[in-house]
Amino acid sequence: GQNSVLIVGGVGCNRRLQEMMEVMVADRGGSVCAMDHRYCIDNGAMIAQAGVMAYQQGYETPMVDTTVTQRFRTDQTEVKWREP
């Protein structure tokens, strides 16, 4: 298993979150790393870019078939425009 946590994205600027994670991870013998606040930006631009790349490769989803699920693991999500 892993013993370190990297806090990124918009929530990475949240000092309270960083403090809470430090306590939880320390209890388990791990460490926390937080990105410099200049890199802790909202993921909206990255999500939009992924959508553009998918569209450029011919991948389209009708609006009625779209859903949002925050339970997907990024390391287990199929990416249509890149070889596995």
DSSP file with accessible surface (Angstrom, degrees, kcal/mol):
  #  RESIDUE AA STRUCTURE BP1 BP2  ACC     N-H-->O    O-->H-N    N-H-->O    O-->H-N    TCO  KAPPA ALPHA  PHI   PSI    X-CA   Y-CA   Z-CA
    1    1 A G              0   0  127      0, 0.0     2,-0.2     0, 0.0     0, 0.0   0.000 360.0 360.0 360.0 171.2    0.0    0.0    0.0
    2    2 A Q        -     0   0  172      1,-0.1    28,-0.0     2,-0.0     3,-0.0  -0.610 360.0-168.8 -91.7 154.0    0.9    3.6   -0.2
    3    3 A N        +     0   0  106     -2,-0.2    28,-1.8    27,-0.0     2,-0.3   0.118  63.0  70.8-129.0  20.6    1.9    5.7    2.8
    4    4 A S  E     -a   31   0A  60     26,-0.2     2,-0.4     2,-0.0    28,-0.2  -0.981  57.4-154.9-139.1 151.9    1.8    9.2    1.3
    5    5 A V  E     -a   32   0A  46     26,-2.2    28,-3.0    -2,-0.3     2,-0.5  -0.991   3.0-159.9-125.9 132.8   -1.0   11.6    0.2
    6    6 A L  E     -a   33   0A 103     -2,-0.4     2,-0.6    26,-0.2    28,-0.2  -0.969  11.3-152.4-111.6 119.9   -0.6   14.4   -2.3
    7    7 A I  E     +a   34   0A  12     26,-2.7    28,-1.6    -2,-0.5     2,-0.2  -0.840  29.6 156.6 -95.4 121.4   -3.3   17.1   -2.1
    8    8 A V        +     0   0   74     -2,-0.6     3,-0.3    26,-0.1     4,-0.2  -0.769  26.5  47.0-133.3 179.7   -3.9   18.8   -5.4
    9    9 A G  S >  S-     0   0    6     30,-0.5     3,-1.6    -2,-0.2     4,-0.3  -0.218 107.6 -41.3  78.3-173.6   -6.6   20.8   -7.2
   10   10 A G  G >  S+     0   0   41     31,-0.5     3,-1.3     1,-0.3    -1,-0.2   0.848 136.6  58.3 -58.4 -35.4   -8.7   23.7   -5.8
   11   11 A V  G >  S+     0   0   92     -3,-0.3     3,-1.9     1,-0.3    -1,-0.3   0.693  85.5  81.9 -70.5 -15.4   -9.1   22.0   -2.4
   12   12 A G  G <  S+     0   0    0     -3,-1.6    -1,-0.3     1,-0.3    -2,-0.2   0.723  84.2  59.6 -62.3 -20.8   -5.3   21.9   -2.1
   13   13 A C  G <  S+     0   0   63     -3,-1.3     2,-0.9    -4,-0.3    -1,-0.3   0.583  77.6 107.4 -81.6 -10.0   -5.3   25.5   -0.9
   14   14 A N    <>  -     0   0   81     -3,-1.9     4,-2.1     1,-0.2     5,-0.1  -0.577  52.7-167.4 -76.5 105.4   -7.5   24.6    2.0
   15   15 A R  H  > S+     0   0  171     -2,-0.9     4,-2.5     1,-0.2    -1,-0.2   0.868  86.2  55.1 -62.4 -38.1   -5.2   24.8    5.1
   16   16 A R  H  > S+     0   0  149      2,-0.2     4,-2.6     1,-0.2    -1,-0.2   0.921 107.4  50.0 -63.4 -42.0   -7.7   23.0    7.3
   17   17 A L  H  > S+     0   0   52      1,-0.2     4,-2.7     2,-0.2     5,-0.2   0.929 110.0  51.1 -60.5 -43.9   -7.9   20.1    4.9
   18   18 A Q  H  X S+     0   0   21     -4,-2.1     4,-2.2     1,-0.2    -2,-0.2   0.923 111.0  48.1 -59.7 -43.6   -4.1   19.9    4.9
   19   19 A E  H  X S+     0   0   98     -4,-2.5     4,-1.9     2,-0.2    -1,-0.2   0.919 112.5  48.1 -63.5 -44.4   -4.0   19.9    8.7
   20   20 A M  H  X S+     0   0   84     -4,-2.6     4,-2.4     1,-0.2    -2,-0.2   0.913 112.1  49.1 -63.7 -42.4   -6.7   17.2    9.0
   21   21 A M  H  X S+     0   0   39     -4,-2.7     4,-2.9     1,-0.2     5,-0.3   0.887 107.2  55.9 -65.2 -38.5   -4.9   15.0    6.4
   22   22 A E  H  X S+     0   0  105     -4,-2.2     4,-2.3    -5,-0.2    -1,-0.2   0.917 109.8  46.0 -59.8 -41.9   -1.6   15.4    8.2
   23   23 A V  H  X S+     0   0   90     -4,-1.9     4,-2.0     2,-0.2    -2,-0.2   0.950 115.2  45.7 -65.7 -49.1   -3.2   14.1   11.4
   24   24 A M  H  X S+     0   0   85     -4,-2.4     4,-0.5     1,-0.2    -2,-0.2   0.914 116.9  43.8 -62.7 -42.3   -4.9   11.1    9.7
   25   25 A V  H ><>S+     0   0   13     -4,-2.9     5,-2.7     1,-0.2     3,-1.2   0.902 110.3  54.7 -72.6 -38.4   -1.8   10.2    7.7
   26   26 A A  H ><5S+     0   0   63     -4,-2.3     3,-1.8    -5,-0.3    -1,-0.2   0.894 101.7  59.3 -61.8 -37.0    0.6   10.6   10.6
   27   27 A D  H 3<5S+     0   0  128     -4,-2.0    -1,-0.3     1,-0.3    -2,-0.2   0.739 109.7  44.5 -61.5 -21.6   -1.6    8.2   12.6
   28   28 A R  T <<5S-     0   0  188     -3,-1.2    -1,-0.3    -4,-0.5    -2,-0.2   0.198 122.1-104.6-107.9   9.8   -0.8    5.6    9.9
   29   29 A G  T < 5S+     0   0   60     -3,-1.8    -3,-0.2     1,-0.2    -2,-0.1   0.750  82.4 115.0  76.9  25.4    2.9    6.3    9.6
   30   30 A G      < -     0   0   22     -5,-2.7     2,-0.3    -8,-0.1   -26,-0.2  -0.326  55.5-121.2-113.9-165.1    2.7    8.3    6.3
   31   31 A S  E     -a    4   0A  62    -28,-1.8   -26,-2.2    -2,-0.1     2,-0.4  -0.956   9.2-139.6-141.1 158.0    3.2   11.7    5.0
   32   32 A V  E     -a    5   0A  30     -2,-0.3     2,-0.4   -28,-0.2   -26,-0.2  -0.953  11.1-168.2-119.8 137.7    1.3   14.5    3.3
   33   33 A C  E     -a    6   0A  69    -28,-3.0   -26,-2.7    -2,-0.4     2,-0.4  -0.993   4.6-164.1-122.8 131.9    2.5   16.7    0.5
   34   34 A A  E     -a    7   0A  46     -2,-0.4   -26,-0.1   -28,-0.2     3,-0.1  -0.950  21.8-121.1-114.9 136.7    0.6   19.8   -0.6
   35   35 A M        -     0   0   73    -28,-1.6     5,-0.1    -2,-0.4     2,-0.0  -0.343  39.3 -86.9 -70.1 155.6    1.3   21.5   -3.9
   36   36 A D    >   -     0   0   66      1,-0.1     3,-2.5     3,-0.1     4,-0.5  -0.362  43.2-114.9 -56.3 139.1    2.3   25.1   -4.1
   37   37 A H  G >  S+     0   0  132      1,-0.3     3,-0.9     2,-0.2    -1,-0.1   0.759 112.9  69.4 -57.7 -22.1   -0.8   27.2   -4.2
   38   38 A R  G 3  S+     0   0  156      1,-0.2    -1,-0.3     3,-0.0    -2,-0.1   0.769 105.0  41.8 -65.7 -23.0    0.0   28.4   -7.7
   39   39 A Y  G <  S+     0   0  138     -3,-2.5     2,-1.5     1,-0.1   -30,-0.5   0.422  89.5  92.9-103.1  -1.5   -0.7   24.9   -8.9
   40   40 A C    <   +     0   0    9     -3,-0.9     2,-0.2    -4,-0.5   -27,-0.1  -0.603  59.4 143.9 -92.8  74.3   -3.8   24.3   -6.8
   41   41 A I        -     0   0   99     -2,-1.5   -31,-0.5     1,-0.1   -30,-0.2  -0.667  58.0 -80.8-110.3 166.4   -6.3   25.4   -9.4
   42   42 A D    >   -     0   0  120    -33,-0.2     3,-0.6    -2,-0.2     4,-0.3  -0.356  32.6-133.3 -64.8 144.7   -9.8   24.2  -10.2
   43   43 A N  T 3> S+     0   0   75      1,-0.2     4,-2.6     2,-0.1     5,-0.2   0.461  82.3 100.4 -80.1  -0.2   -9.9   21.1  -12.5
   44   44 A G  H 3> S+     0   0   34      1,-0.2     4,-2.6     2,-0.2    -1,-0.2   0.892  81.2  49.4 -54.8 -42.6  -12.5   22.6  -14.8
   45   45 A A  H <> S+     0   0   75     -3,-0.6     4,-2.3     1,-0.2    -1,-0.2   0.905 111.8  48.8 -65.7 -38.3   -9.9   23.6  -17.4
   46   46 A M  H  > S+     0   0  104     -4,-0.3     4,-2.1     2,-0.2    -2,-0.2   0.901 111.7  49.0 -69.1 -37.9   -8.4   20.1  -17.4
   47   47 A I  H  X S+     0   0  120     -4,-2.6     4,-2.1     2,-0.2    -2,-0.2   0.926 111.0  50.4 -66.1 -41.9  -11.8   18.5  -17.7
   48   48 A A  H  X S+     0   0   60     -4,-2.6     4,-2.4    -5,-0.2    -2,-0.2   0.921 109.6  50.7 -62.6 -41.8  -12.7   20.8  -20.6
   49   49 A Q  H  X S+     0   0  105     -4,-2.3     4,-2.6     1,-0.2    -1,-0.2   0.911 108.2  52.0 -63.4 -41.1   -9.4   19.9  -22.3
   50   50 A A  H  X S+     0   0   37     -4,-2.1     4,-2.3     1,-0.2    -1,-0.2   0.912 109.7  50.7 -61.8 -38.9  -10.1   16.2  -21.9
   51   51 A G  H  X S+     0   0   41     -4,-2.1     4,-2.6     2,-0.2    -2,-0.2   0.911 109.3  49.9 -64.7 -41.8  -13.6   16.8  -23.5
   52   52 A V  H  X S+     0   0   66     -4,-2.4     4,-2.6     2,-0.2    -2,-0.2   0.931 111.1  49.2 -61.8 -44.6  -12.0   18.7  -26.5
   53   53 A M  H  X S+     0   0   65     -4,-2.6     4,-1.0     2,-0.2    -2,-0.2   0.912 111.9  48.1 -63.8 -41.3   -9.5   15.9  -27.0
   54   54 A A  H ><>S+     0   0   11     -4,-2.3     5,-2.3    -5,-0.2     3,-0.6   0.934 112.2  49.5 -63.2 -44.8  -12.3   13.2  -26.9
   55   55 A Y  H ><5S+     0   0  150     -4,-2.6     3,-2.1     1,-0.2    -2,-0.2   0.910 106.3  56.0 -61.5 -41.7  -14.4   15.2  -29.3
   56   56 A Q  H 3<5S+     0   0  132     -4,-2.6    -1,-0.2     1,-0.3    -2,-0.2   0.777 105.3  53.4 -62.8 -24.7  -11.5   15.7  -31.7
   57   57 A Q  T <<5S-     0   0  133     -4,-1.0    -1,-0.3    -3,-0.6    -2,-0.2   0.319 126.6-100.3 -92.9   8.2  -11.2   11.9  -31.8
   58   58 A G  T < 5S+     0   0   57     -3,-2.1     2,-0.6     1,-0.3    -3,-0.2   0.536  75.1 141.8  90.4   6.9  -14.9   11.5  -32.8
   59   59 A Y      < +     0   0  109     -5,-2.3     2,-0.3    -6,-0.2    -1,-0.3  -0.724  21.3 166.5 -86.9 120.9  -16.2   10.6  -29.3
   60   60 A E        -     0   0  137     -2,-0.6    -5,-0.0    -3,-0.1     0, 0.0  -0.990  21.5-163.8-134.4 144.8  -19.6   12.2  -28.7
   61   61 A T        -     0   0   61     -2,-0.3     5,-0.1     3,-0.0    -2,-0.0  -0.991  27.7-121.6-127.0 122.0  -22.2   11.6  -26.0
   62   62 A P    >   -     0   0   75      0, 0.0     3,-2.0     0, 0.0     4,-0.3  -0.342  28.1-117.9 -58.4 142.7  -25.8   12.9  -26.5
   63   63 A M  G >  S+     0   0  155      1,-0.3     3,-1.7     2,-0.2     0, 0.0   0.861 113.2  59.7 -53.6 -37.4  -26.7   15.2  -23.7
   64   64 A V  G 3  S+     0   0  132      1,-0.3    -1,-0.3     3,-0.0    -3,-0.0   0.729 105.1  51.0 -67.4 -18.2  -29.5   12.9  -22.5
   65   65 A D  G <  S+     0   0  107     -3,-2.0    -1,-0.3     2,-0.0     2,-0.2   0.372  88.1 107.7 -97.8   3.2  -27.0   10.1  -22.0
   66   66 A T    <   +     0   0   69     -3,-1.7     2,-0.3    -4,-0.3    -3,-0.0  -0.558  40.3 170.2 -86.7 147.4  -24.6   12.1  -19.9
   67   67 A T        -     0   0  119     -2,-0.2     2,-0.5     2,-0.0    -2,-0.0  -0.940  27.6-130.5-143.2 166.7  -24.1   11.6  -16.1
   68   68 A V        +     0   0  133     -2,-0.3     2,-0.4     2,-0.0    -2,-0.0  -0.992  24.3 174.6-124.0 125.7  -21.7   12.8  -13.4
   69   69 A T    >   -     0   0   59     -2,-0.5     3,-0.7     1,-0.1    -2,-0.0  -0.965  15.6-171.9-132.5 116.6  -20.2   10.2  -11.1
   70   70 A Q  T 3  S+     0   0  180     -2,-0.4    -1,-0.1     1,-0.2    -2,-0.0   0.374  76.8  78.0 -87.3   7.1  -17.5   11.4   -8.6
   71   71 A R  T 3   +     0   0  222      2,-0.1     2,-0.2     0, 0.0    -1,-0.2   0.425  64.3 113.1 -96.4   0.4  -16.8    7.8   -7.6
   72   72 A F    <   -     0   0  140     -3,-0.7     2,-0.4     1,-0.0     5,-0.1  -0.542  65.3-132.3 -72.2 138.4  -14.6    7.0  -10.6
   73   73 A R    >   -     0   0  140     -2,-0.2     3,-1.8     1,-0.1     4,-0.1  -0.759  10.2-137.2 -86.5 134.2  -11.0    6.4   -9.9
   74   74 A T  G >  S+     0   0  136     -2,-0.4     3,-0.8     1,-0.3    -1,-0.1   0.809 104.1  55.5 -64.4 -26.6   -8.8    8.3  -12.3
   75   75 A D  G 3  S+     0   0  106      1,-0.2    -1,-0.3    -3,-0.0    -3,-0.0   0.483 110.2  46.1 -85.3   1.1   -6.5    5.3  -12.7
   76   76 A Q  G <  S+     0   0  146     -3,-1.8     2,-0.5     2,-0.1    -1,-0.2   0.157  85.3 110.6-124.7  18.2   -9.4    3.1  -13.8
   77   77 A T    <   -     0   0   70     -3,-0.8     2,-0.2    -4,-0.1    -3,-0.0  -0.819  69.2-122.2 -99.2 128.7  -11.1    5.4  -16.3
   78   78 A E        -     0   0  149     -2,-0.5     2,-0.6     1,-0.0    -2,-0.1  -0.500  20.6-157.3 -69.9 132.1  -11.0    4.5  -20.0
   79   79 A V    >   -     0   0   37     -2,-0.2     3,-1.0     3,-0.2    -1,-0.0  -0.951   1.7-161.5-113.4 115.3   -9.4    7.1  -22.1
   80   80 A K  T 3  S+     0   0  107     -2,-0.6    -1,-0.1     1,-0.2    -2,-0.0   0.762  84.3  51.0 -71.2 -27.9  -10.6    6.8  -25.7
   81   81 A W  T 3  S+     0   0   81      2,-0.1     2,-0.4   -22,-0.0    -1,-0.2   0.371 103.3  64.4 -96.9   9.3   -7.8    8.9  -27.4
   82   82 A R  S <  S-     0   0  161     -3,-1.0    -3,-0.2     0, 0.0     0, 0.0  -0.980  85.9-109.4-134.3 142.0   -4.8    7.1  -25.8
   83   83 A E              0   0  169     -2,-0.4    -2,-0.1     1,-0.1    -3,-0.0  -0.392 360.0 360.0 -65.3 144.5   -3.6    3.6  -26.1
   84   84 A P              0   0  168      0, 0.0    -1,-0.1     0, 0.0    -6,-0.0  -0.149 360.0 360.0 -66.7 360.0   -4.1    1.5  -22.9
